[in-house]
Amino acid sequence: MATQYHDRPTINFLLYDVHEVEKACQLPFFSDHSRETFEMTLDAATLIADNIMFPNLLSVDRNQPELVDGEVKVHPCLKDYLKALGDSGIIGADFTYEDGGAQLPFSISSMVGHILMAANNGMMYTGLTTGAARLIASFGSEELKQKYIPDMLNGNWQGTMCLTEPQAGSSLSDIVCSAESAGENEFLVSGQKIFISAGDHDACRNVVHLVLARIKGAPLGTKGISLFVVPKYFEDGSKNDITNMGIYHKLGQKGVPAMHLGFGDQCRGYLLGEPNKGLNYMFQMMNEARIGVGFTGASISSAAYHAAVEYTKERPQSRRLNKKNALDSPQVAIIQHPDIRRMLLFQKAAVEGSLSLLTEVAQYFDLSHYSESEEERKKYHLLLELLTPIAKTYPCESGLRVTSDALQCFGGYGFTEDFPIEQYYRDIRITPIYEGTTGIQSQDLLGRKVAAENGAALKLLAGEIQKTIDEAMAYDHLKKYANELSAEIKNLSTITRHLISVAATGDTERFLSDATLYMELSGLVTIAWQWLKIGVTAQKKLAASDDLKSFYESKIHTMKFFYHYELPKTSGLSKRLLDEEVLTIDQGTEFQF
Amino acid sequence: MATQYHDRPTINFLLYDVHEVEKACQLPFFSDHSRETFEMTLDAATLIADNIMFPNLLSVDRNQPELVDGEVKVHPCLKDYLKALGDSGIIGADFTYEDGGAQLPFSISSMVGHILMAANNGMMYTGLTTGAARLIASFGSEELKQKYIPDMLNGNWQGTMCLTEPQAGSSLSDIVCSAESAGENEFLVSGQKIFISAGDHDACRNVVHLVLARIKGAPLGTKGISLFVVPKYFEDGSKNDITNMGIYHKLGQKGVPAMHLGFGDQCRGYLLGEPNKGLNYMFQMMNEARIGVGFTGASISSAAYHAAVEYTKERPQSRRLNKKNALDSPQVAIIQHPDIRRMLLFQKAAVEGSLSLLTEVAQYFDLSHYSESEEERKKYHLLLELLTPIAKTYPCESGLRVTSDALQCFGGYGFTEDFPIEQYYRDIRITPIYEGTTGIQSQDLLGRKVAAENGAALKLLAGEIQKTIDEAMAYDHLKKYANELSAEIKNLSTITRHLISVAATGDTERFLSDATLYMELSGLVTIAWQWLKIGVTAQKKLAASDDLKSFYESKIHTMKFFYHYELPKTSGLSKRLLDEEVLTIDQGTEFQF
């Protein structure tokens, strides 16, 4: 069993050196904070991760939730976990003081989430509670806020997000759950919801569902969807008409019950905000949720990577290739073999590159909300909107390969339950699916974000990247990479123009047919930018002192690895994206799959 | 639950049209055979697959073998399966008449294996029996043959291959199991072996282990390894000193027990062939075993692909992108969405491309053994040796993506146990590990096979590919693709020369450091060749008649997909392989992973 699952020195380097998150403390909203309060929060999370979460990694996976007589029984350690998180204030750490939070920047609270999820992503019930409580905090009446938020933030009550229905997965416009007025702001909410994570369980005292449904007579499509707060128990202790219709047994994240819920005829809930604005509200929370899933991908990847490093340092096998025949010499640790190092360097490049991008985006989140000028808020909002689908997708998609390569480093042992690596490989597989599949994220990126406001976001991003390139040009060692990134930006822009010209023909289907490849290309370029930024920071540190020399040199080495092994993949993608041959559009003729 | 897991029309097309396997019947060894006997064998396998294997797919996975009081209990259906396979003659179908076989070409017997494994790869116990029995048939004395082969081929006795030891996974030269003479050809064989598939179970009456061990005093390394036949029970019914030390619980292929076996002080076995030649013998079986694993990858991929096709045809979700806002129109089946079609076309291209390559290589196997002239046998032996590592690796590595993309097509349902797709995703993960990891295959390809006999094999392969290119040039539709393949061959040859020049410096470690990327490149080019071959055949069929028009057109469409979406990846790989920057070799300096 590996002993390390995250890397605090790298986390600190990313937070304080590469992204200088302390600058946020200059904004009035965060003015009570400092590096000290950030560190205290990260330390508190690490204690819970080390003491409650990581030790239960295998146990939570092997003893999955079960539906017994209509009730969901979960692993007993979940109670300790929810109490510890509630007591520590982590669930609502980035909420306003008014709502019971600590006004911590999202860049810090999401890094807290990273440490927890890297320790045990099968115990992450509280992310859902945070999301649900934030919807209430943002759009709820004072009454709803006072009634629900405190017990959610202290871990007593579970929050859920009820979007998906059996006939409407990715297509939210086809939701049919219905609501009918039953008094002031009170509604009867009925229908079925599926895949509801932590949809019910016995480690909490109440469950607060945030449910998308249509008020009778509402318009078709997304414009007729409202949002309701639907508790399992009311204040008087009476139980609402909600039935656990089933529990999904899953490939991974087995610790979190995924429920099929039935909201019956007598189920009552409260309208949140105004009618028919439910999906708007939900979408305002979406960036945060998607960044959260990006962190999930990076966190599971981190755990897998560190497990692989530890194993390959200890496992002797064969001799160095240049001394293959020295049979009387001992076998060497497999981390010395180039093929293993190549796999480990990819993992490191993907994990740390992902964490860097996610930190960047979390910072945009903070700046888009709390910058002092409207102009700044708008700028960072555009950047946030543009980068969110990439920050969700790259860590999850690259994470499939990270966990797979990490497993490969274990050889035959990787396929056994003797090591947690097979679990990481299973757990991460959901991340490119939930909170919008990779296909959906890609259509969002190319179809909405890139084109928004005449490409304003893309121009802003190019400006940010140019700053990094300019800085890098000051260092001889980095020039080559700065020039490469420059060329990649030009190439991406050529391709974007080409695709926009397809969009201009009105053929949306063709325009978006290879959106997923455009996403892959954008991901590579964005991560290359992050690595150049890391390289510049490391170079500055090396120029300033000899402290932590090998730490910073290893960062530069990993940057080079990304540019030499991963970035070249843009050429094949570009070739396809500029290619006119249409092959994936259903032409109505018979095709024999 | 999907109903289809393999595609017989495509299998027949590959066997009889693309690869013309009936030609084998002109060789004296196969002269009793014809398309009719081939079809009968494939039909017999399909019956067993349909009636015993596929219906038990989930059940075998969910009720995995357990070690109870030292004995291995397996799913009861395994007895029916072994009896059915034994009765049908499939286990030894390609053995000589003399050894109790039917002298079927390997190209047919391995396609039989494909159908069985696609139905349920968690029941594939007999491939191991076939491999073990073939070692005895090839190198055993008459006595050993008569004593062991009949009951192995009739399914009463299980065969195993005992190579791996706790301290020697990929490094067979470090095997320490020992053997000591105890009478004529009889030895005491002791030590531990791990990951022994079907290493013991209660669905058979005896287990015959083929064990690699060192006779005391033998030379170090691979030159001191001998091969022994070690039965669980002797003829007199007495039990050998073999202990089931443990059973591995695994990520996938849960139906097959992977055992940790202890061969005790009193364990007796029989030397097979001559002393110290054990690894040579084993390697002569290796091509066959590796092609078998390639088929496993292609088979699990086939099942996953067909499940995804079936699901995406039935699952309605959203509207076509050009009619996104027609909310009052019904949702369409997701197979109509370009992103889903792209994933399905990739799966089809990888599965059928893999099956075509494997058929090609299986044919080389037959021709290398049974061609009439020594020259022909040598030619096909060289081609077989060169292509085997690719035919093992491409189907397994691409299969990871096939099963992952197939799972993605199911959305959230793909992550649940409601569909078998999550099982395929787990099952296939072992295939790039066992029978030589992808890293080992890649070193074999670049380090041994490409350089062998001054590159003679590579020249032969280029000649074979040129034949396909020449044929394709006759068709206007295919010219573009023939020219592309031509350019890829030139590029591969440039890269090979470059790498060989690195080898010439004596720095083997650097020469082989990116062997896995060279493998990836070779795989893409080889599969592109197979698709051009398929394209030529389909074009000929279309020119000849209107029968099965859409079947053949779909093949050509899939060929195009491979050239437009997969083959462009060679450019990124080539860039890296020609790049001089060394980043994955351990330079002895401290690196902070």
HADDOCK unambig.tbl for C-alpha pairs under 7 A between the chains (distance, minus, plus):
assign (segid A and resid 168 and name CA) (segid B and resid 317 and name CA) 6.67 0.50 0.50
assign (segid A and resid 171 and name CA) (segid B and resid 317 and name CA) 6.24 0.50 0.50
assign (segid A and resid 171 and name CA) (segid B and resid 318 and name CA) 5.29 0.50 0.50
assign (segid A and resid 220 and name CA) (segid B and resid 327 and name CA) 6.74 0.50 0.50
assign (segid A and resid 221 and name CA) (segid B and resid 327 and name CA) 6.14 0.50 0.50
assign (segid A and resid 248 and name CA) (segid B and resid 416 and name CA) 6.18 0.50 0.50
assign (segid A and resid 249 and name CA) (segid B and resid 416 and name CA) 5.67 0.50 0.50
assign (segid A and resid 249 and name CA) (segid B and resid 417 and name CA) 5.55 0.50 0.50
assign (segid A and resid 250 and name CA) (segid B and resid 415 and name CA) 5.67 0.50 0.50
assign (segid A and resid 250 and name CA) (segid B and resid 416 and name CA) 4.20 0.50 0.50
assign (segid A and resid 250 and name CA) (segid B and resid 417 and name CA) 5.51 0.50 0.50
assign (segid A and resid 251 and name CA) (segid B and resid 415 and name CA) 5.48 0.50 0.50
assign (segid A and resid 251 and name CA) (segid B and resid 416 and name CA) 5.97 0.50 0.50
assign (segid A and resid 251 and name CA) (segid B and resid 417 and name CA) 6.79 0.50 0.50
assign (segid A and resid 251 and name CA) (segid B and resid 422 and name CA) 6.16 0.50 0.50
assign (segid A and resid 309 and name CA) (segid B and resid 593 and name CA) 6.95 0.50 0.50
assign (segid A and resid 317 and name CA) (segid B and resid 168 and name CA) 6.69 0.50 0.50
assign (segid A and resid 317 and name CA) (segid B and resid 171 and name CA) 6.25 0.50 0.50
assign (segid A and resid 318 and name CA) (segid B and resid 171 and name CA) 5.29 0.50 0.50
assign (segid A and resid 321 and name CA) (segid B and resid 508 and name CA) 6.05 0.50 0.50
assign (segid A and resid 321 and name CA) (segid B and resid 509 and name CA) 4.92 0.50 0.50
assign (segid A and resid 322 and name CA) (segid B and resid 507 and name CA) 6.58 0.50 0.50
assign (segid A and resid 322 and name CA) (segid B and resid 508 and name CA) 5.53 0.50 0.50
assign (segid A and resid 322 and name CA) (segid B and resid 509 and name CA) 5.57 0.50 0.50
assign (segid A and resid 327 and name CA) (segid B and resid 220 and name CA) 6.76 0.50 0.50
assign (segid A and resid 327 and name CA) (segid B and resid 221 and name CA) 6.16 0.50 0.50
assign (segid A and resid 336 and name CA) (segid B and resid 586 and name CA) 5.69 0.50 0.50
assign (segid A and resid 338 and name CA) (segid B and resid 513 and name CA) 5.21 0.50 0.50
assign (segid A and resid 338 and name CA) (segid B and resid 584 and name CA) 4.99 0.50 0.50
assign (segid A and resid 338 and name CA) (segid B and resid 585 and name CA) 5.13 0.50 0.50
assign (segid A and resid 339 and name CA) (segid B and resid 439 and name CA) 6.58 0.50 0.50
assign (segid A and resid 339 and name CA) (segid B and resid 513 and name CA) 6.12 0.50 0.50
assign (segid A and resid 339 and name CA) (segid B and resid 514 and name CA) 6.99 0.50 0.50
assign (segid A and resid 341 and name CA) (segid B and resid 584 and name CA) 5.49 0.50 0.50
assign (segid A and resid 342 and name CA) (segid B and resid 584 and name CA) 5.44 0.50 0.50
assign (segid A and resid 408 and name CA) (segid B and resid 433 and name CA) 7.00 0.50 0.50
assign (segid A and resid 411 and name CA) (segid B and resid 433 and name CA) 6.09 0.50 0.50
assign (segid A and resid 412 and name CA) (segid B and resid 433 and name CA) 6.34 0.50 0.50
assign (segid A and resid 412 and name CA) (segid B and resid 434 and name CA) 6.95 0.50 0.50
assign (segid A and resid 415 and name CA) (segid B and resid 250 and name CA) 5.67 0.50 0.50
assign (segid A and resid 415 and name CA) (segid B and resid 251 and name CA) 5.48 0.50 0.50
assign (segid A and resid 415 and name CA) (segid B and resid 430 and name CA) 6.34 0.50 0.50
assign (segid A and resid 416 and name CA) (segid B and resid 248 and name CA) 6.19 0.50 0.50
assign (segid A and resid 416 and name CA) (segid B and resid 249 and name CA) 5.67 0.50 0.50
assign (segid A and resid 416 and name CA) (segid B and resid 250 and name CA) 4.20 0.50 0.50
assign (segid A and resid 416 and name CA) (segid B and resid 251 and name CA) 5.98 0.50 0.50
assign (segid A and resid 417 and name CA) (segid B and resid 249 and name CA) 5.55 0.50 0.50
assign (segid A and resid 417 and name CA) (segid B and resid 250 and name CA) 5.51 0.50 0.50
assign (segid A and resid 417 and name CA) (segid B and resid 251 and name CA) 6.79 0.50 0.50
assign (segid A and resid 422 and name CA) (segid B and resid 251 and name CA) 6.16 0.50 0.50
assign (segid A and resid 430 and name CA) (segid B and resid 415 and name CA) 6.35 0.50 0.50
assign (segid A and resid 433 and name CA) (segid B and resid 408 and name CA) 6.99 0.50 0.50
assign (segid A and resid 433 and name CA) (segid B and resid 411 and name CA) 6.09 0.50 0.50
assign (segid A and resid 433 and name CA) (segid B and resid 412 and name CA) 6.33 0.50 0.50
assign (segid A and resid 434 and name CA) (segid B and resid 412 and name CA) 6.95 0.50 0.50
assign (segid A and resid 439 and name CA) (segid B and resid 339 and name CA) 6.58 0.50 0.50
assign (segid A and resid 507 and name CA) (segid B and resid 322 and name CA) 6.58 0.50 0.50
assign (segid A and resid 508 and name CA) (segid B and resid 321 and name CA) 6.04 0.50 0.50
assign (segid A and resid 508 and name CA) (segid B and resid 322 and name CA) 5.52 0.50 0.50
assign (segid A and resid 509 and name CA) (segid B and resid 321 and name CA) 4.94 0.50 0.50
assign (segid A and resid 509 and name CA) (segid B and resid 322 and name CA) 5.58 0.50 0.50
assign (segid A and resid 513 and name CA) (segid B and resid 338 and name CA) 5.22 0.50 0.50
assign (segid A and resid 513 and name CA) (segid B and resid 339 and name CA) 6.14 0.50 0.50
assign (segid A and resid 514 and name CA) (segid B and resid 339 and name CA) 7.00 0.50 0.50
assign (segid A and resid 550 and name CA) (segid B and resid 590 and name CA) 6.47 0.50 0.50
assign (segid A and resid 550 and name CA) (segid B and resid 591 and name CA) 6.34 0.50 0.50
assign (segid A and resid 550 and name CA) (segid B and resid 592 and name CA) 6.61 0.50 0.50
assign (segid A and resid 551 and name CA) (segid B and resid 592 and name CA) 5.77 0.50 0.50
assign (segid A and resid 554 and name CA) (segid B and resid 591 and name CA) 5.72 0.50 0.50
assign (segid A and resid 554 and name CA) (segid B and resid 592 and name CA) 5.76 0.50 0.50
assign (segid A and resid 561 and name CA) (segid B and resid 583 and name CA) 6.52 0.50 0.50
assign (segid A and resid 564 and name CA) (segid B and resid 576 and name CA) 6.36 0.50 0.50
assign (segid A and resid 565 and name CA) (segid B and resid 576 and name CA) 6.25 0.50 0.50
assign (segid A and resid 568 and name CA) (segid B and resid 572 and name CA) 4.56 0.50 0.50
assign (segid A and resid 568 and name CA) (segid B and resid 575 and name CA) 6.71 0.50 0.50
assign (segid A and resid 569 and name CA) (segid B and resid 569 and name CA) 6.86 0.50 0.50
assign (segid A and resid 569 and name CA) (segid B and resid 572 and name CA) 4.66 0.50 0.50
assign (segid A and resid 571 and name CA) (segid B and resid 571 and name CA) 6.33 0.50 0.50
assign (segid A and resid 571 and name CA) (segid B and resid 572 and name CA) 5.81 0.50 0.50
assign (segid A and resid 572 and name CA) (segid B and resid 568 and name CA) 4.56 0.50 0.50
assign (segid A and resid 572 and name CA) (segid B and resid 569 and name CA) 4.66 0.50 0.50
assign (segid A and resid 572 and name CA) (segid B and resid 571 and name CA) 5.81 0.50 0.50
assign (segid A and resid 572 and name CA) (segid B and resid 572 and name CA) 6.11 0.50 0.50
assign (segid A and resid 575 and name CA) (segid B and resid 568 and name CA) 6.70 0.50 0.50
assign (segid A and resid 576 and name CA) (segid B and resid 564 and name CA) 6.35 0.50 0.50
assign (segid A and resid 576 and name CA) (segid B and resid 565 and name CA) 6.25 0.50 0.50
assign (segid A and resid 583 and name CA) (segid B and resid 561 and name CA) 6.51 0.50 0.50
assign (segid A and resid 584 and name CA) (segid B and resid 338 and name CA) 5.00 0.50 0.50
assign (segid A and resid 584 and name CA) (segid B and resid 341 and name CA) 5.49 0.50 0.50
assign (segid A and resid 584 and name CA) (segid B and resid 342 and name CA) 5.46 0.50 0.50
assign (segid A and resid 585 and name CA) (segid B and resid 338 and name CA) 5.15 0.50 0.50
assign (segid A and resid 586 and name CA) (segid B and resid 336 and name CA) 5.69 0.50 0.50
assign (segid A and resid 590 and name CA) (segid B and resid 550 and name CA) 6.47 0.50 0.50
assign (segid A and resid 591 and name CA) (segid B and resid 550 and name CA) 6.35 0.50 0.50
assign (segid A and resid 591 and name CA) (segid B and resid 554 and name CA) 5.74 0.50 0.50
assign (segid A and resid 592 and name CA) (segid B and resid 550 and name CA) 6.62 0.50 0.50
assign (segid A and resid 592 and name CA) (segid B and resid 551 and name CA) 5.78 0.50 0.50
assign (segid A and resid 592 and name CA) (segid B and resid 554 and name CA) 5.77 0.50 0.50
assign (segid A and resid 593 and name CA) (segid B and resid 309 and name CA) 6.94 0.50 0.50
